[in-house]
Amino acid sequence: MQPGTHFVFGDHDTHGFVASFTSSMPAHLAHWYLEREQFEPVPGEPGLYRLSEPEHDGPRRTRQAVHDLRRQGYTVQADIRLDPSLSASPPRPVRPNGLHERRSRLAQAAAGRTTQRATPPTTSLPSARPIPPKPTCTPTVHLTAAGGGRSQ
């Protein structure tokens, strides 16, 4: 074991995924961290903790605990398959949410030809109104002066 190691993780024949702490780590602090990482004390084995419910994604949860403790600045020794820096985690299952299929349909539609415009657009606008001809006579408008207006 490396000097200055705080935590050790591994496999145990009886208890499954286990963790322990070294003398360089205060016991109460190690207990606090390991319980937060879902490890519980093993009865009759002082300083040994086992992963609670190891059948529920145990290897990944143990690798995550190793990663979390290292991120907190602790030195952690782990078996090869439980060390996130040495073992690749299996790919996470992709949940089908329809987004990939929808994007695929949109991409295919964008790449295909459209049937909305069968003929090229013309340069003149058919919906533009024609300019009316100038009137031949000009209308006469009579303005009446108001009595209370301003004088000049």
C-alpha positions as CSV (number, residue, x, y, z in Angstrom):
1,M,0.0,0.0,0.0
2,Q,1.2,3.5,-0.8
3,P,2.2,5.7,2.1
4,G,-0.4,8.3,2.8
5,T,-3.3,6.2,1.6
6,H,-6.6,7.2,3.2
7,F,-9.1,4.6,1.8
8,V,-8.8,1.1,0.3
9,F,-11.6,-0.4,-1.9
10,G,-11.8,-4.0,-3.1
11,D,-13.9,-7.2,-3.5
12,H,-14.5,-9.5,-0.6
13,D,-15.7,-13.1,-0.9
14,T,-18.3,-12.8,1.8
15,H,-19.2,-9.1,1.9
16,G,-19.0,-8.1,-1.8
17,F,-17.7,-4.6,-2.5
18,V,-15.9,-3.4,0.6
19,A,-14.0,-0.3,1.8
20,S,-11.7,0.4,4.7
21,F,-9.7,3.3,5.9
22,T,-6.1,3.6,7.1
23,S,-4.6,5.1,10.3
24,S,-3.9,8.3,8.4
25,M,-7.6,9.0,8.3
26,P,-9.6,9.9,11.4
27,A,-12.2,7.1,12.1
28,H,-15.2,9.4,12.6
29,L,-14.4,11.3,9.3
30,A,-13.9,8.0,7.4
31,H,-17.2,6.7,8.8
32,W,-19.0,9.9,7.7
33,Y,-17.6,9.8,4.1
34,L,-18.2,6.0,3.6
35,E,-21.8,6.2,4.8
36,R,-22.4,9.1,2.4
37,E,-21.1,6.8,-0.4
38,Q,-23.6,4.1,0.6
39,F,-21.2,1.9,2.5
40,E,-22.3,0.4,5.9
41,P,-20.1,-1.0,8.7
42,V,-19.7,-4.7,8.7
43,P,-20.8,-6.2,12.1
44,G,-17.9,-7.9,13.9
45,E,-15.3,-6.4,11.5
46,P,-14.1,-3.0,12.9
47,G,-13.0,-0.6,10.1
48,L,-14.6,-2.7,7.3
49,Y,-17.5,-1.3,5.3
50,R,-19.6,-3.0,2.7
51,L,-21.6,-1.5,-0.1
52,S,-25.3,-1.5,0.7
53,E,-27.4,-3.3,-2.0
54,P,-24.4,-4.3,-4.2
55,E,-26.7,-6.0,-6.7
56,H,-27.9,-2.6,-7.8
57,D,-25.1,-1.5,-10.0
58,G,-22.4,-2.3,-7.4
59,P,-19.3,-1.9,-9.6
60,R,-20.3,1.5,-10.9
61,R,-21.3,2.8,-7.5
62,T,-18.0,1.6,-6.0
63,R,-16.1,3.3,-8.8
64,Q,-18.1,6.5,-8.2
65,A,-17.2,6.4,-4.5
66,V,-13.5,6.1,-5.4
67,H,-13.8,9.0,-7.8
68,D,-15.7,11.1,-5.3
69,L,-13.1,10.6,-2.5
70,R,-10.2,11.3,-4.9
71,R,-12.0,14.5,-5.9
72,Q,-12.1,15.5,-2.3
73,G,-8.4,15.2,-2.2
74,Y,-8.0,11.8,-0.5
75,T,-5.6,9.1,-1.6
76,V,-7.5,6.0,-2.6
77,Q,-6.3,2.6,-3.5
78,A,-8.7,0.3,-5.4
79,D,-8.7,-3.0,-7.2
80,I,-8.2,-2.6,-11.0
81,R,-11.9,-3.2,-11.9
82,L,-13.0,-0.7,-9.2
83,D,-10.6,2.0,-10.1
84,P,-12.2,4.6,-12.5
85,S,-8.8,5.7,-13.7
86,L,-7.8,2.1,-14.7
87,S,-11.0,0.5,-15.8
88,A,-13.5,1.8,-18.3
89,S,-17.0,1.8,-17.1
90,P,-19.5,0.1,-19.4
91,P,-21.6,2.4,-21.6
92,R,-24.7,3.6,-20.0
93,P,-27.9,2.4,-21.6
94,V,-29.6,4.9,-23.8
95,R,-33.2,5.6,-23.0
96,P,-35.4,5.9,-26.0
97,N,-37.0,9.3,-25.9
98,G,-37.8,9.7,-29.6
99,L,-35.4,12.7,-29.9
100,H,-33.0,10.8,-32.1
101,E,-35.7,9.5,-34.4
102,R,-37.2,12.9,-34.7
103,R,-33.9,14.5,-35.5
104,S,-33.2,11.8,-38.1
105,R,-36.6,12.5,-39.8
106,L,-35.9,16.2,-39.8
107,A,-32.5,15.7,-41.3
108,Q,-33.9,13.5,-44.0
109,A,-36.6,16.0,-44.8
110,A,-34.1,18.8,-45.0
111,A,-31.9,16.8,-47.4
112,G,-34.7,15.8,-49.7
113,R,-36.4,17.8,-52.4
114,T,-39.5,19.7,-51.6
115,T,-42.8,19.4,-53.4
116,Q,-44.2,22.7,-52.3
117,R,-42.6,24.7,-55.1
118,A,-42.8,22.9,-58.4
119,T,-42.0,26.1,-60.4
120,P,-39.3,28.6,-59.7
121,P,-40.5,31.9,-58.2
122,T,-41.0,34.8,-60.6
123,T,-39.3,38.1,-60.2
124,S,-42.6,40.1,-60.4
125,L,-45.0,39.9,-57.6
126,P,-48.4,38.8,-58.8
127,S,-50.1,40.0,-55.7
128,A,-48.8,43.6,-56.1
129,R,-51.6,46.1,-56.8
130,P,-51.3,48.1,-60.1
131,I,-50.8,51.8,-59.8
132,P,-54.0,53.6,-60.7
133,P,-53.9,56.1,-63.5
134,K,-53.8,59.9,-62.8
135,P,-57.2,61.4,-62.7
136,T,-58.0,63.8,-65.5
137,C,-59.7,66.3,-63.4
138,T,-58.8,67.6,-60.0
139,P,-61.5,67.8,-57.3
140,T,-62.2,71.1,-55.7
141,V,-62.1,71.3,-52.0
142,H,-63.8,74.2,-50.2
143,L,-62.3,75.0,-46.8
144,T,-64.3,77.0,-44.3
145,A,-62.6,79.3,-41.8
146,A,-63.5,78.9,-38.2
147,G,-64.6,82.0,-36.4
148,G,-62.3,81.6,-33.3
149,G,-59.1,81.0,-35.1
150,R,-55.8,82.8,-34.6
151,S,-55.1,85.9,-36.6
152,Q,-51.9,86.4,-38.4
